[in-house]
Amino acid sequence: MKEWFQNLTVLEHVYLWLGVAATAFLIIQIIMMCFSSFGGDVDIDGDGDIDVDTDSGVSVFTVKSVTAFFAVGSWAGLLTCALTEGNMKWLSVLFAVIAGAAAMAIVVVLVRAVLKLQCNGAVQHEKLIGKRATVYVSIPPLREGRGKITLDAQGRFLEIDAMTDGDEKLTVDEAVEIVSTENECALVKKVQNIKENENV
């Protein structure tokens, strides 16, 4: 084992340690989901947002899907290096990308299926007013478009469309409060802004 480790190439070391780290992180996510009723994803977001949504509203680039990409892709690349004895590095990279992309697609499909099961049934939107939620897909300012929020309410996990009257974009993972509902769409404000208004 020690001799095998010492004989690894730089690329194989990259595959190995990236695979170990990503796999460990993926296991932690699964454990957290098992002990939480809300296993929400966080989109890769920020000033340079990457909000690539499927037709069901589930973002392709989430923590779980990206972690699965690196976990599966790294092990696939390392395995390819072992089978080809490191003579075809480009082939290992190709297999790593293909395997990682396949794993990412599977995660997105599974999350979509789970959300559909959890969101079945009529939602009483008027009873959501005053509830706290988390931004799942970023919400444009001044009602320029819709994003999505997630919350636990009415005995289940909900994902619903959301807009804001604020002049700032609400980014993924921000805490918001539902102030009203219109046509099955929630109007939300940042929790911080609400607290500031209450103190005025």
N, C-alpha and C positions, 0 to 999 in steps of 0.2 A: 504493500500500500504506500509506504513511504517512498519507495523507488518510483512508483507510478506517479506520485504527486510531484516529485522532483523533476521528472522527465516531461512534464506538461509544458507546452509552448505558451507564449504570452497570450495568444488568442484563446487557448484552452483554459488558462487561468481566469480570463475575463468571463468566459461562459460559466465556469464553475462557481465563482464567487457571486456573480450576478444571479445565477440560478438559485444558490443557497439563500441569498438575501430576499429575492422575490418570492420564493416558496415559503419562507418563514413569515413574510408579511401577509401572504395569501392565507396561510393557516390562521394567523391572528385575526384577520377579517372574518373568516368563517366562524371562529369561536365567538367573536363579538356579535355576529348575526344570530347565533344560537341563543345567546343570553340577552338579546334585545329584540323588542318588537319592531324597532326601526333600524333596518340595516341599510340606510340611504347611501347613495353614491355621491361623490363630489366630482363635479366636472373639472377638467383642466381649464381654469378660467383665470381672469385677471384683466390687465389692460389689453393683453393680446389674447382675447377669448378664443376658445375652440369649442363652440357649441354646435356639434354635428349631431342632429337628432334623427332618430328613425321616425317612421310614420306614427308610432305609438307614443312618441315623446320621450323615449329612453335614449339618452345620449350615448353615442358610440364610445367616446373617450371619457371613461370614468375610472376611479381608483381601482375598482375590481377588474375591469377589462384590461387596463394597462398593466396591472400586476400579473394577470394571467398571461398576457403577451410575453413579458420578460421571463416569467417562470418557465413556461412551456418552451418558448423559443430558445432559451439558454441551454436547457437540457437537451433539446433536439440538436442544437449546434455542437454541443460537447460529444454527443453520441455519434454524430456524423464524423467528427474529427477522429474519434476512436476507430470507427469502422474503416475509414480511408487512411488511417495512420498519419493524419495531418498533411497529406500530400495535395489535398484539394480544398484549400481554405475557402475559396469562393463558393464551393458547393455547400460547405457547412453554414455559411452566412445565408445562402439562399434557403436552405431547409429551415434554418432558425426563423427567418422572416415568415415563411409559409406556415410553419407550425404555430408561431406566435399569433399570426393573423387568424388562423382557424380557432385557436383558443379564445381570442377576443370575441369573435363572432358568436361562439357558443355561449359565452357569458352574457352577451347582449340579448340573445334569444331567450335564455333562461330568465333573466331579469324581467324581460318584457312579459313572459308568460306568468311569472309570479305577480307582477303588478296588475295584470288583467284579472287574475283570480282574486286578488285583494280588493280590487276596486269594483267588483260586481255588485249590483244592487243599487237602489235609489239612495242618493245622498241628500240629506236635508241641509241645503246650503245656508239657509237663514240661521241655522243653529251653530254655524261655524264662526259667526261674528264675535270678535273678542278673543278668538283662539290664537295661540302662538304657532308659527309654522317655520319651516326652513326652506330657503330657495333651492330648488333642484335644477332648474334651467333659468339662466339669468333673465331678468325682467327689464325691458327698456324703460327709460323715463317718460313722463308726461303722456302716458297711455299710447305710446308710439308702437306698441306691439305687446304680445303676450309672452310670458314665461311660464314656469311651473313651480308650484310649491308642494311640499309634502308635510303631512302631520298625522298624528294619531288622534282620531276623533270618532265618535259614534261606534266605538268598539272595534275599530279596524284601522288599517293604514290607508291613508288617502293621498292621491296625487291629483291636483286640480290646476286648471289654468289660472293665471294671476296677472294683474296689471297694477300700476302704481301711478299716483298723481304727482309724486315727487319729481324733482328735476335732476335726480341722480339715478344712475343705473344700479339696480339691486343685483349684486353678483352672487354666484353660487355659494351656498353654505351660510348666507347671512340670515340672522334671525329677524322675522317680521311678524306683524300682527294683522289679522284680518279685520278691516274696518267696515266692510260692506260686501255684498255679493250682487252681481248683475249677470243674468243669463248664464248661470252656471260658471261664472268667472269671478274670482275673488279680487277685491280691491285691497291692497296691502300697503303698510308703511313699515319702515325700519323700526325695530323696537327702540333703538337709541333715540330716534327722532321723536317718538311718542313720549318717552321719558322726559326729554328736554322740553316738550310742549307742556307737559303736566307741571313742570317746575316753574314755568313762566307765570 
